[in-house]
Amino acid sequence: MNTATSTRTVSATVRDMIALTKPRITLMVVITAAGSAWLASQSLPEGQGLSPLRMLTMLATVAMVVGGANTLNCYLERDSDRFMERTCRRPLPDGRLDPRLALCFGIGLGLLSVPILCVVANPLTGLLGAIALVSYVAIYTPMKQSNPIALLVGAVPGALPPLMGWTAVTNRLDVPGLILFSILFLWQIPHFIAISIFRQEDYERAGLKVLPSVQGIDAAKRKAFIYTGLLVPVSLLLFPLQVSGKLYLVAAVLLNALFLGYAAKGLRQDSGLVWARKFFGISLVYLTVLFAAIIADAV
């Protein structure tokens, strides 16, 4: 009886620790790093770049960087998470997990992942991983309590994984890698604005400063449209640079038309929470299919 209870407890603890890493977000970020790394490998002469084993190890380590940052974010926001419907059932605000264990787990992931990246990939990629981890935890997370500009600050570490995927293969900061970084940076702004609109009450209860609360919903929707508009030409640059081919171009044009068109729909006075939820869903489709097209085109 005691053994069974102990086993269930250990199993539940492991599940809660995995939940701290925000697996769905981590998976999406790793997909962008994988697409970027695959694209970079196609730009090198045959035989250069990372072996399949080192590629998988690199991606797993990127997941550790992201998971560590997410875990430490959960630790720092455990009190404010209690006031938000979508976060109150997380392991820390719900009281299912010892905060000290979460802190040790997050620090451990961070301390392990950066040196591993330096060895498996190169020091440049390790440096980018360290910047992503520190800026997300030490700058973005506390800034959310005081200023909506945290959205732009947080978009930087969120956009570094595809650049890390590129530098892991090439060991260089090339223009294509920076474009991939820019795509993810610009994409995050409308994506998170959509969340902040239909979760506005949650954020306000938690004391987080988001655009709709500070500048108003109309201003937030205008900024979502502007950044989506900036994303269109940036995402198309991969084709004239001959990094991606016609398959990617067609996919990018169609996705941008869908994304920008729905962003424009948000400028209407009668658009509200329903629009924001749909726009959020479209943003997920946009990023997933865009990077799938990058990989498919390279193949």
C-alpha positions in Angstrom: 0.0 0.0 0.0 2.7 2.5 1.0 4.8 1.4 -2.0 2.0 2.1 -4.4 1.3 5.5 -2.7 5.0 6.4 -3.0 5.1 5.4 -6.6 2.1 7.5 -7.4 3.6 10.4 -5.6 6.9 10.2 -7.5 5.0 9.9 -10.7 2.8 12.9 -9.9 5.9 14.9 -9.0 7.6 14.1 -12.2 4.5 15.1 -14.2 4.3 18.4 -12.3 8.0 19.1 -12.9 7.5 18.5 -16.7 4.5 20.8 -16.6 6.7 23.6 -15.3 8.7 23.5 -18.5 5.5 24.3 -20.5 5.9 21.4 -22.9 3.7 22.7 -25.7 5.5 26.0 -25.8 8.8 24.3 -25.6 7.9 21.9 -28.4 6.9 24.8 -30.7 10.2 26.6 -30.0 12.2 23.4 -30.7 10.3 23.0 -34.0 11.5 26.5 -35.0 15.1 25.7 -34.0 14.9 22.4 -36.0 13.6 24.1 -39.1 16.3 26.7 -38.9 19.0 24.1 -38.3 17.8 22.0 -41.2 17.7 25.0 -43.5 21.3 25.9 -42.4 22.5 22.4 -43.1 21.3 22.7 -46.7 23.4 25.8 -47.2 26.6 24.0 -46.4 28.7 21.6 -48.5 27.9 18.0 -48.1 29.6 16.5 -45.1 29.8 19.7 -43.1 27.5 20.7 -40.3 26.2 18.6 -37.4 25.8 14.8 -37.5 22.3 13.5 -36.9 23.2 12.5 -33.3 24.7 16.0 -32.6 21.7 17.6 -34.2 19.3 15.7 -32.0 21.4 16.4 -28.9 21.5 20.1 -29.8 17.7 20.3 -30.2 17.2 18.4 -26.9 19.6 20.9 -25.2 17.7 23.9 -26.7 14.6 22.3 -25.2 16.5 22.3 -21.8 17.2 26.0 -22.2 13.6 26.8 -22.9 12.3 24.4 -20.3 14.7 25.9 -17.7 13.6 29.4 -18.5 9.9 28.4 -18.3 10.4 26.6 -15.0 12.1 29.7 -13.4 9.3 31.8 -14.8 6.8 29.6 -13.1 8.7 29.9 -9.9 8.9 33.7 -10.0 5.3 34.1 -10.9 3.8 31.5 -8.6 2.0 34.1 -6.5 0.5 36.1 -9.4 -0.5 32.8 -11.1 -3.0 32.1 -8.3 -5.2 35.0 -9.6 -5.3 33.8 -13.2 -7.8 31.2 -14.4 -5.5 29.7 -16.9 -2.5 29.4 -14.5 -4.1 28.8 -11.1 -4.0 25.0 -11.5 -0.3 25.0 -12.3 1.8 22.9 -9.8 3.2 25.8 -7.8 0.1 28.1 -7.3 -2.0 25.0 -6.7 0.4 23.9 -3.9 1.2 20.5 -5.5 5.0 21.1 -5.7 7.6 22.5 -3.4 8.8 25.8 -4.8 12.4 24.9 -3.8 12.3 21.8 -5.9 11.0 23.9 -8.9 13.8 26.5 -8.3 16.5 23.8 -8.2 15.1 22.1 -11.3 15.0 25.3 -13.3 18.5 26.3 -12.2 19.8 22.8 -13.0 18.4 22.8 -16.5 20.0 26.2 -17.1 23.4 25.3 -15.7 23.5 22.1 -17.7 22.1 23.2 -21.0 24.5 26.2 -21.8 27.8 24.2 -21.4 26.3 21.3 -23.3 25.4 23.6 -26.2 29.0 25.0 -26.2 30.3 21.4 -26.6 27.7 19.9 -28.9 27.3 22.9 -31.1 29.7 25.8 -30.4 30.4 28.6 -27.9 28.4 31.1 -30.0 25.2 29.0 -29.7 25.9 28.5 -26.0 26.2 32.3 -25.6 22.9 32.9 -27.4 21.3 30.2 -25.1 22.6 32.0 -22.0 21.3 35.4 -23.3 17.9 33.8 -23.9 17.7 32.3 -20.5 18.9 35.3 -18.5 16.9 37.9 -20.4 13.7 35.9 -20.1 14.1 35.2 -16.4 15.9 38.2 -15.0 14.5 41.0 -17.3 11.2 40.0 -19.0 9.5 38.2 -16.1 9.8 41.0 -13.5 9.2 43.7 -16.1 5.7 42.2 -16.8 4.6 43.6 -13.4 5.4 47.2 -14.4 5.4 48.0 -18.1 3.7 46.6 -21.2 7.0 47.1 -23.1 7.9 43.8 -21.5 6.2 42.3 -24.6 9.0 43.5 -26.8 11.7 42.5 -24.3 10.3 39.0 -24.0 10.1 38.6 -27.7 13.9 38.7 -27.9 14.6 35.5 -26.0 11.6 33.9 -27.6 13.1 34.6 -31.0 16.6 33.3 -30.3 16.0 29.5 -30.7 15.8 29.6 -34.5 18.9 31.7 -34.6 20.5 29.2 -32.2 19.5 26.4 -34.6 21.3 28.3 -37.4 24.5 29.1 -35.5 24.7 25.5 -34.2 25.1 24.4 -37.7 27.1 27.2 -39.3 28.9 28.8 -36.3 28.1 32.2 -37.8 25.6 35.0 -37.4 24.4 35.0 -41.1 21.7 37.1 -42.6 19.3 34.1 -43.1 19.7 33.3 -39.4 18.9 36.9 -38.4 15.9 36.8 -40.7 14.6 33.7 -39.0 15.1 35.5 -35.7 13.2 38.5 -37.0 10.3 36.3 -38.2 9.8 34.8 -34.7 10.3 38.2 -33.0 7.6 39.9 -35.1 5.3 37.0 -34.9 5.2 37.0 -31.1 3.9 40.5 -30.9 0.4 39.9 -32.5 0.3 36.4 -31.0 0.7 37.7 -27.4 -1.5 40.8 -28.0 -4.3 38.4 -29.0 -3.8 36.5 -25.7 -3.7 39.7 -23.7 -7.0 40.8 -25.2 -9.1 37.7 -24.4 -7.3 37.1 -21.1 -7.3 40.8 -20.1 -9.2 40.3 -16.9 -6.9 37.5 -15.8 -3.8 39.6 -16.3 -5.4 42.5 -14.5 -6.2 40.3 -11.5 -2.6 39.1 -11.4 -1.3 42.7 -11.6 0.4 42.3 -14.9 0.7 45.3 -17.2 -0.5 44.4 -20.7 -1.3 46.6 -23.7 -5.1 46.3 -23.6 -5.1 47.4 -19.9 -2.6 50.2 -20.2 -3.2 51.6 -23.7 -6.7 50.2 -24.5 -7.9 47.4 -26.7 -8.1 49.6 -29.9 -4.4 50.6 -29.5 -3.5 47.0 -28.9 -5.3 45.8 -32.0 -3.6 48.5 -34.1 -0.2 47.4 -32.9 -1.1 43.8 -33.7 -1.9 44.8 -37.3 1.3 46.9 -37.6 3.6 44.1 -36.4 1.8 41.5 -38.6 2.3 43.9 -41.5 6.0 44.1 -40.8 6.1 40.3 -40.6 5.0 40.0 -44.2 8.0 41.4 -46.1 10.5 39.9 -43.5 9.1 36.4 -43.9 9.3 36.7 -47.7 13.0 37.6 -47.7 14.1 34.0 -47.5 13.1 33.5 -51.2 15.1 36.4 -52.8 18.1 35.4 -50.7 17.7 31.9 -52.2 17.5 30.3 -48.8 14.1 28.9 -49.6 12.4 28.0 -52.8 9.0 28.3 -54.5 7.3 25.9 -52.2 8.1 28.1 -49.2 7.2 31.2 -51.2 3.7 30.0 -52.0 3.1 28.9 -48.4 4.4 32.2 -47.0 2.3 34.3 -49.4 -0.9 32.3 -48.5 -0.1 32.3 -44.7 0.7 36.0 -44.7 -2.6 36.8 -46.6 -4.5 34.9 -43.9 -2.7 36.4 -41.0 -2.7 40.0 -42.2 -6.2 39.8 -43.4 -7.4 38.6 -40.0 -5.3 41.2 -38.2 -7.0 43.9 -40.4 -10.4 42.5 -39.3 -9.5 43.3 -35.8 -9.4 47.0 -36.6 -13.2 46.9 -36.9 -15.1 48.4 -33.9 -17.2 45.3 -33.6 -14.3 42.9 -33.3 -13.8 41.7 -29.7 -12.9 38.6 -27.7 -14.1 36.1 -30.4 -11.8 37.8 -32.9 -8.9 37.7 -30.5 -9.3 34.0 -29.8 -9.5 33.2 -33.6 -6.5 35.5 -34.3 -4.6 33.6 -31.6 -5.4 30.3 -33.2 -4.4 31.6 -36.7 -1.1 32.8 -35.3 -0.3 29.2 -34.2 -1.3 27.8 -37.6 0.9 30.5 -39.3 4.1 29.7 -37.4 3.7 25.9 -37.5 2.9 25.7 -41.2 5.6 28.4 -42.1 8.4 26.4 -40.5 7.0 23.1 -41.8 7.2 24.7 -45.3 10.8 25.7 -44.6 11.7 22.1 -43.8 9.6 20.7 -46.7 11.1 23.1 -49.2 14.7 22.2 -48.1 13.9 18.5 -48.4 
